[in-house]
Amino acid sequence: MRPLEAARVTCESFLPGLLDRLAGLSLAELETPRSPAIGFFRECGGPALVIPKSYGGLGADPLQAMAVTRALGSRAPSLSVATTMHHFSVATLFSLADSVQSSGMEWALLEGVAEQRLLVASGFAEGRPGQGILSPTMSARKAEGGYLINGAKKPCSLSRSMDLLTASVALPADDGGTQSAVLLIPRDTEGLTVHPFWASQALAGAESDEVRLTDVFVDEQLLMPNTAEPGELDDLQTVGLIWFELLISSCYLGMVSGLVERAVDGRRGSESDRARALVRLETAAQLLEGVARRVRDGETGNEALAHALTARYAAQDALGDARDQAVELLGGTAYMGASDIAVLAAASHGIGFHPPSRSAFTGPYLEHVAGEPLRLA
């Protein structure tokens, strides 16, 4: 299947040997809590994928990063989802390094991530019912030279393999209120612990357990204040969310690609049946790739985020159609007898659970198309 093969070629060019190592194990082995896939990713240089070459990274642009993610999603769904959280965190860091808010230490962090192949987990609000994506997940109280942080994130992908954790936190302000900020915490910091949480078999290899922070000291130099007004996104959050929406959607594009590939290669159903599944699959791909090209060309503002979210929801619908068609073409016997089909089908439903939810996006989107900036809770 040409589009998926092209994605695999791109993956091999950036992370040579990774797909071969994944192919050496069954999907059932890769989708377990103790899967070696994340270790393979680290060993093949994956942590540096989206870090610009000026910071020692591989310099994959959004379109190339999407292709790599699609290829990984077709072979190891949990790996694609877990590492997207790393790329989301890293994209925020390199955007900060190039911004007026930069403290000057971000470049050193990025070089360390690239050279030492460090993995960065994301502790933002995703997964908390009724919690806005921008809402702080941690609380803080002032201490000499920094803050003591308390809170938890569940689920938190890469919880057991991470070297660093990023998270949002509510800092006490001088006026008695709070100011949100982004923090960075090394994995071996005292008070940071990991606890079992993820019980589903779907995406079990993403290490999505609970991370707790109990009086964790964070130096004030490792805190990045959010300068936006309440409900609005600053430039760093905007860039990070654009990368997140494109890459998380590409994970599920890869999973459904794996299903459609099996139906097409197996010549299941009629030509029109196979073509219909392919058209819906590539509709999703082209929607996402169109936004990625715009981001690659420098469009990273509020309007670009609106485009990214619009593409994500449209792709979500198209992928659902393609998945259902492919599973039907493959048939009940294949579904019951080939665990790969059931695993890919179950995992691909996850696209609907990532923030912002469609219902939470509706009001802000209608206001945006009427002329207002896009505001997310």
NORZIVEN-V641244 format. One record per backbone hydrogen bond with DSSP energy under -0.5 kcal/mol. NH is the residue of the N-H (numbers start at 1). CO is the residue of the C=O. If there is no record, write none. Layout:
<<NH/CO> <NH/CO>>
This chain:
<<5/1> <6/2> <7/3> <8/4> <9/5> <10/6> <11/7> <12/8> <13/9> <14/10> <15/11> <18/15> <21/17> <22/18> <23/19> <24/20> <25/22> <30/26> <31/27> <32/29> <35/32> <40/36> <41/37> <42/38> <43/39> <44/40> <45/42> <46/41> <48/45> <49/46> <51/48> <55/52> <56/53> <57/52> <58/48> <59/48> <59/51> <60/49> <65/61> <66/62> <67/63> <68/64> <69/65> <70/66> <71/67> <72/68> <73/69> <74/70> <75/71> <75/72> <76/72> <80/76> <81/77> <82/78> <83/79> <84/80> <85/81> <86/82> <87/83> <88/84> <89/85> <90/86> <91/87> <92/88> <93/89> <94/90> <95/91> <96/92> <97/93> <98/94> <99/96> <102/99> <109/105> <110/106> <111/107> <112/108> <113/109> <114/110> <115/111> <116/112> <117/113> <118/113> <121/119> <121/164> <123/121> <123/166> <125/133> <128/125> <129/127> <131/128> <135/132> <137/168> <138/168> <139/150> <140/170> <141/148> <143/146> <146/143> <147/218> <148/141> <149/147> <149/216> <150/139> <151/213> <152/137> <153/211> <156/209> <158/206> <159/156> <159/207> <162/158> <163/119> <164/119> <165/185> <166/121> <167/183> <168/123> <169/181> <170/138> <171/169> <171/179> <173/177> <176/173> <179/171> <181/169> <182/224> <183/167> <184/222> <185/165> <187/163> <189/186> <192/189> <193/191> <193/212> <195/210> <204/201> <206/203> <207/204> <209/156> <209/207> <210/195> <211/153> <212/193> <212/210> <213/151> <214/191> <215/213> <216/149> <217/215> <218/147> <220/145> <222/219> <223/220> <224/182> <225/223> <226/180> <227/225> <232/229> <238/234> <239/235> <240/236> <241/237> <242/238> <243/239> <244/240> <245/241> <246/242> <247/243> <248/244> <249/245> <250/246> <251/247> <252/248> <253/249> <254/250> <255/251> <256/252> <257/253> <258/254> <259/255> <260/256> <261/257> <262/258> <263/259> <264/260> <265/261> <266/262> <267/264> <268/263> <274/270> <275/271> <276/272> <277/273> <278/274> <279/275> <280/276> <281/277> <282/278> <283/279> <284/280> <285/281> <286/282> <287/283> <288/284> <289/285> <290/286> <291/287> <292/288> <293/289> <294/290> <295/291> <296/292> <297/293> <298/295> <299/294> <300/298> <305/301> <306/302> <307/303> <308/304> <309/305> <310/306> <311/307> <312/308> <313/309> <314/310> <315/311> <316/312> <317/313> <318/314> <319/315> <320/316> <321/317> <322/318> <323/319> <324/320> <325/321> <326/322> <327/323> <328/324> <329/325> <330/326> <331/327> <334/330> <335/331> <336/332> <337/333> <338/334> <339/337> <341/338> <342/338> <343/339> <344/340> <345/341> <346/342> <347/343> <348/344> <349/345> <349/346> <350/347> <351/348> <352/349> <353/350> <354/351> <361/357> <362/358> <363/359> <364/360> <365/361> <366/362> <367/363> <368/364> <369/365> <370/366> <371/368> <372/367> <375/373> <376/231>>
